[in-house]
Amino acid sequence: MNRPTPSHPRVLVIDPASSELAVAELGGLARLGLRPTANLRRVADRTVRSEIERRWDCLDIDGFSADEILAAFDRGGGYDALKCRGAIPLTRNVFEQMTAEVYEQPLRLVAKAASGVDSFDLDAAGELGVTILSTPGANAGAVAELTVGLMLDALRGISRRDAALRAGDWGTAVEGIPVRSLSDSRVGLVGSGAIARAVAERLAPFGAEVWVHGSPRFTAEQAAHWPAYRAENLRALLTSCDIISVHVPATPATIGLIGARELRWMKPGSVLVNTSREQVVPEDALHAALRDPSCGPGHVAVDVFAREGTSFSSRLASNPHTTLSPHVGGMTLSAVKASSERLLFEISRFYANTSEDTRD
C-alpha cells in the first residue's frame, strides 16, 4: 500500500552537488516542492556554504556514518527522501529504522547522483517500500577520461618521474626509458556498459587495440558496433592484453571476479586499472600479486579502495608500482551537473507518479 505524499516532503541531502552546483541542486529540489535539509560536512567553499545556510535548513554530520545519519533522521522527525552522491551505508537496520511509522515522514525514497548502489541493502529497501533512484551512465565520460589518464601514467610513469624531479633526482626520473605507449598496447576491458564503451571510444585515437569481455548480453552482434574486439571469456582477455581495465559493478556475480588466480593469468609486466569497485579486484590480491614474480601485473592503478574518506588506508600505498587516485573518476563539473540534473528529473517523476497513485 502506498503511503500518501506529505504536503511538504522533507529531503535530507547527505552530500549536495559539488561547488556552486550545490545551490542549483538544492534550488531544484525546492522547486519540486521539497524541503531540503543540507549536510554541510563536504561543502568546502565558504561562499557556497553561506548561501546554503541562508536559504535552507542545515546540519553537519559524517555522511558515511550510519549512526550519525540515523541521529539526524531522528532529530528531523523523519524525511520522506534522502539524497546522496557517495557510498553511504544503508543497511537493513538503517532502512528499518528510517521507515518506522513513529516518524511524521518515514523514508520512501533514496536518490543517488551516481551509478553504484552496492552500499545499499536493495532487498531490504524493496521489502520496506523504499524506492531507489540512481544515475547510471551520467558520469561515463568522466570515468573514462580518468581511466585513460591512469593508463598513461602507468605506461609513462608521469607521477613517478614528477616525484623524482621534485626530489632533484634526474637519474631516477629517466629510468625505464623508452616505454610502451598506448599505440603499442592491446587493452582489455572487463565490462560492456556505458563506461567501458566510453573508454573504448577514447582509446581509438591513440591507436590502441581494444578487446572487451562483457556480460552474457554482450553478443557478437553488439560487439560489431564497438571500436573493439569481443573476447570469448575472461581468461582469453587476461592472457592476451597488455592493459586490463575493470568496469563492472559490485554484485554477487562480480565480487572477487579478479583475484589471485586471475592475476596469474595476466601477461608479465602488464597493467591493471580498476575504477569500478574494490570488491571486484580486492586490494589484498593486488598487493600480493605485485610482490609475486609468478603474477603478471607490473603496475596497478586504482581509483577505488576498501577504506575511503578520512579513514583511508591501503596496502597499495607502500608499493612503488602503483598509481592511486581518491575515488574521483566521476568528479568533473560536467559529470556532476549531468548527474544532478538527471536525478532531479527522476525525483520529479517519482513524486508525480506517487501523487497519481494516491489519487487512484
C-alpha positions in Angstrom: 0.0 0.0 0.0 1.4 3.4 -1.0 1.7 6.0 1.8 0.3 9.4 0.8 2.8 12.1 -0.2 3.2 14.7 2.5 2.2 18.2 1.6 5.8 19.4 2.1 8.1 16.3 1.7 11.4 16.7 3.5 14.6 15.6 1.9 17.8 15.0 3.8 20.7 15.9 1.4 23.6 13.9 2.7 26.1 15.4 0.2 25.0 18.2 -2.1 26.5 18.5 -5.6 30.0 19.9 -5.8 30.9 23.6 -5.6 28.4 26.2 -6.9 26.3 23.3 -8.3 25.1 22.6 -4.8 23.0 25.8 -4.7 21.4 24.9 -8.1 20.6 21.4 -6.9 19.1 22.4 -3.7 17.1 25.1 -5.5 15.9 22.4 -7.9 14.7 20.2 -5.0 12.8 23.2 -3.5 11.2 24.0 -6.9 9.8 20.4 -6.9 8.0 21.2 -3.6 10.5 19.5 -1.3 12.0 21.0 1.8 15.8 20.2 1.7 18.0 19.9 4.7 21.6 20.1 3.6 24.6 18.5 5.2 27.5 20.9 5.1 30.3 18.5 6.0 31.7 18.2 2.5 30.8 21.8 1.4 34.3 23.5 1.4 33.6 26.7 -0.5 32.7 29.4 2.1 30.6 31.4 -0.2 28.5 28.4 -1.2 28.3 27.3 2.4 27.0 30.7 3.5 24.4 30.8 0.7 23.1 27.4 1.6 22.9 28.3 5.3 21.0 31.5 4.3 18.4 29.7 2.3 17.9 26.2 3.8 18.0 24.1 6.9 21.4 22.7 7.5 23.3 20.3 9.6 26.9 18.9 9.8 27.4 15.2 10.1 29.6 12.4 8.8 27.6 11.1 5.9 29.5 7.8 5.9 28.4 7.1 9.5 25.2 5.1 9.8 24.8 6.3 13.4 25.1 10.0 12.5 22.7 9.6 9.6 20.2 7.9 11.9 20.6 10.5 14.6 20.0 13.3 12.0 17.0 11.5 10.7 15.6 11.2 14.2 16.2 14.9 15.0 14.4 15.9 11.9 11.3 13.9 12.7 12.0 11.7 9.6 12.5 12.5 6.0 10.4 11.4 3.0 13.5 11.3 0.9 17.3 11.0 1.2 19.7 12.3 -1.5 23.4 11.4 -1.7 26.4 11.1 -4.0 28.8 8.8 -2.1 28.6 5.2 -1.0 26.7 5.8 2.3 25.9 2.8 4.4 22.2 2.0 4.1 21.9 -1.4 5.7 18.7 -3.3 6.5 18.9 -2.0 10.0 19.2 1.6 8.8 16.2 1.1 6.4 14.1 -0.5 9.1 14.7 2.5 11.4 14.1 5.1 8.8 10.8 3.6 7.6 9.4 3.3 11.1 5.9 4.7 11.4 6.9 6.7 14.5 8.2 9.3 12.2 6.0 12.1 10.8 7.7 11.3 7.4 9.1 7.8 7.2 11.5 7.2 4.4 10.1 6.4 0.9 12.9 7.4 -1.5 16.7 7.3 -1.7 18.1 9.2 -4.7 21.8 8.8 -5.5 23.6 11.1 -8.0 25.9 8.3 -9.2 25.5 4.8 -10.6 26.8 2.4 -7.9 24.2 1.4 -5.2 26.2 -1.6 -3.8 26.3 0.1 -0.3 22.5 -0.1 -0.1 20.7 -3.2 1.0 18.4 -3.3 -2.0 16.4 -6.3 -0.8 15.6 -4.5 2.5 14.6 -1.4 0.6 12.3 -3.3 -1.7 10.6 -5.1 1.2 10.1 -1.9 3.1 8.7 0.1 0.2 11.7 2.4 -0.4 12.3 3.4 -4.0 16.0 3.6 -5.1 16.9 6.0 -7.8 20.4 6.4 -9.4 22.0 7.9 -12.5 23.9 5.1 -14.3 25.9 6.4 -17.3 25.7 10.1 -16.4 29.4 10.1 -15.4 30.6 7.6 -18.0 32.7 10.1 -20.0 34.4 11.5 -16.8 35.3 8.0 -15.5 36.6 7.0 -19.0 38.8 10.1 -19.1 40.4 9.2 -15.7 40.8 5.6 -16.8 42.8 6.6 -19.9 44.8 9.0 -17.7 45.7 6.2 -15.3 46.7 4.0 -18.2 49.0 6.7 -19.5 50.5 7.2 -16.0 51.1 3.5 -15.6 52.8 3.3 -19.0 54.8 6.6 -19.0 55.5 6.9 -15.3 54.2 10.5 -15.2 53.6 10.8 -11.4 56.7 8.8 -10.5 59.0 10.9 -12.7 57.4 14.1 -11.4 58.2 13.0 -7.8 61.8 12.1 -8.7 62.4 15.5 -10.3 60.9 17.3 -7.4 63.4 15.4 -5.2 66.2 16.6 -7.6 66.9 13.0 -8.9 67.2 13.2 -12.7 68.6 9.7 -12.9 65.6 8.1 -11.3 63.3 10.3 -13.3 64.5 8.9 -16.6 64.7 5.2 -15.5 62.9 2.8 -17.8 63.1 4.9 -20.9 62.0 4.1 -23.6 58.5 3.0 -22.5 55.5 1.3 -24.1 52.8 3.6 -25.5 49.1 3.1 -25.9 49.6 2.6 -29.6 51.8 -0.4 -28.8 49.3 -1.9 -26.4 46.3 -4.2 -26.5 43.8 -3.0 -23.9 41.3 -5.4 -22.4 38.1 -4.0 -20.9 36.2 -6.1 -18.3 32.6 -5.0 -18.7 30.4 -3.8 -21.5 28.4 -0.9 -20.1 28.4 2.8 -20.7 31.8 3.4 -19.1 33.6 0.6 -20.9 32.1 1.9 -24.2 33.3 5.4 -23.4 36.8 4.1 -22.7 36.9 2.1 -25.9 35.9 5.2 -27.9 38.6 7.4 -26.2 41.3 4.8 -26.8 40.6 4.7 -30.6 42.5 7.9 -31.4 45.5 6.6 -29.6 45.7 3.6 -31.9 45.3 1.0 -29.1 43.8 -2.4 -30.0 40.8 -2.9 -27.7 39.3 -6.2 -26.6 36.1 -6.4 -24.5 34.8 -9.2 -22.2 31.2 -8.3 -21.2 28.2 -9.8 -19.7 26.3 -12.7 -21.5 24.2 -10.0 -23.1 27.2 -8.6 -24.9 26.8 -10.6 -28.1 28.9 -10.7 -31.2 26.2 -8.6 -32.9 26.5 -5.9 -30.2 30.3 -6.0 -30.3 30.3 -5.4 -34.1 29.1 -1.8 -33.2 32.1 -1.2 -30.9 35.5 0.1 -31.8 36.8 -3.2 -30.2 37.0 -6.9 -30.5 35.0 -9.3 -28.4 36.9 -11.7 -26.1 35.2 -15.1 -25.6 36.0 -15.3 -21.9 37.8 -13.6 -19.1 40.9 -15.8 -19.3 41.3 -15.1 -23.0 41.2 -11.4 -22.2 43.6 -11.5 -19.3 46.2 -13.7 -21.0 46.2 -11.6 -24.3 46.2 -8.0 -23.2 48.9 -5.6 -22.0 46.5 -3.4 -20.1 43.4 -4.7 -18.2 40.7 -2.1 -17.2 37.8 -3.1 -15.0 34.3 -1.6 -15.5 31.7 -3.7 -13.8 29.5 -3.0 -10.7 30.0 -4.9 -7.5 27.3 -7.7 -7.5 27.3 -11.2 -6.1 28.5 -12.3 -9.6 31.4 -9.9 -9.8 32.7 -9.7 -6.2 36.2 -11.2 -6.4 36.0 -11.5 -10.1 39.7 -10.9 -10.5 41.6 -12.5 -7.6 44.9 -14.3 -7.1 44.2 -17.0 -9.8 43.1 -14.4 -12.4 46.1 -12.1 -11.7 48.4 -15.0 -12.5 46.8 -15.3 -15.9 47.9 -11.8 -16.8 50.9 -11.1 -19.1 54.2 -10.4 -17.3 54.7 -6.7 -16.8 51.1 -5.9 -17.7 49.0 -3.1 -16.2 45.7 -3.4 -14.3 43.4 -0.4 -13.9 40.4 -0.5 -11.5 37.9 2.3 -11.5 34.9 0.1 -10.6 34.8 -1.2 -7.1 37.5 -2.6 -4.7 35.4 -5.7 -4.1 35.8 -6.7 -7.8 39.6 -6.7 -7.6 40.5 -6.9 -3.9 43.4 -4.8 -2.8 45.0 -7.7 -0.9 45.1 -9.7 -4.1 46.7 -6.8 -6.0 49.2 -6.2 -3.1 50.3 -9.9 -3.2 50.4 -10.0 -7.0 52.8 -7.1 -7.2 55.2 -9.0 -4.9 54.9 -12.4 -6.6 57.1 -12.9 -9.6 54.7 -15.6 -10.9 52.0 -13.0 -11.3 51.6 -10.8 -14.3 50.9 -7.3 -13.2 53.9 -5.0 -13.2 51.8 -1.9 -12.3 48.4 -1.3 -10.8 46.4 1.9 -11.0 43.2 2.2 -8.8 40.6 4.8 -8.0 38.6 2.7 -5.5 39.6 1.3 -2.1 38.1 -0.8 0.7 38.5 2.1 3.1 37.9 5.6 1.7 37.5 9.1 3.0 39.0 10.2 6.3 39.6 6.5 7.3 41.6 5.8 4.1 44.3 3.2 4.2 45.6 0.8 1.7 48.5 -1.6 1.5 49.0 -0.5 -2.1 50.1 2.9 -0.9 53.5 1.5 0.1 54.2 -0.1 -3.3 56.1 2.0 -5.8 54.5 0.1 -8.7 51.1 1.7 -8.1 49.2 4.8 -9.1 46.5 5.8 -6.6 43.5 8.1 -7.1 41.0 9.1 -4.4 37.8 7.8 -6.0 37.2 10.8 -8.2 36.6 9.2 -11.5 33.2 10.8 -12.0 34.1 14.2 -10.4 34.2 16.6 -13.2 31.9 19.7 -13.3 30.1 18.4 -16.4 29.6 14.9 -14.9 28.4 16.2 -11.5 26.0 18.6 -13.3 24.6 15.9 -15.6 24.1 13.5 -12.6 22.4 16.2 -10.5 20.1 17.3 -13.3 19.2 13.8 -14.2 18.5 12.9 -10.6 16.2 15.9 -10.2 14.3 14.7 -13.2 13.9 11.2 -11.8 12.8 12.7 -8.4 10.2 14.8 -10.1 8.9 11.7 -11.9 8.8 9.8 -8.6 6.6 12.4 -6.9 4.4 12.8 -9.9 3.8 9.1 -10.1 3.2 8.7 -6.3 0.7 11.6 -6.3 -1.2 9.8 -9.1 -1.2 6.5 -7.2 -2.5 8.2 -4.1 -5.4 9.8 -6.1 -6.2 6.4 -7.5 
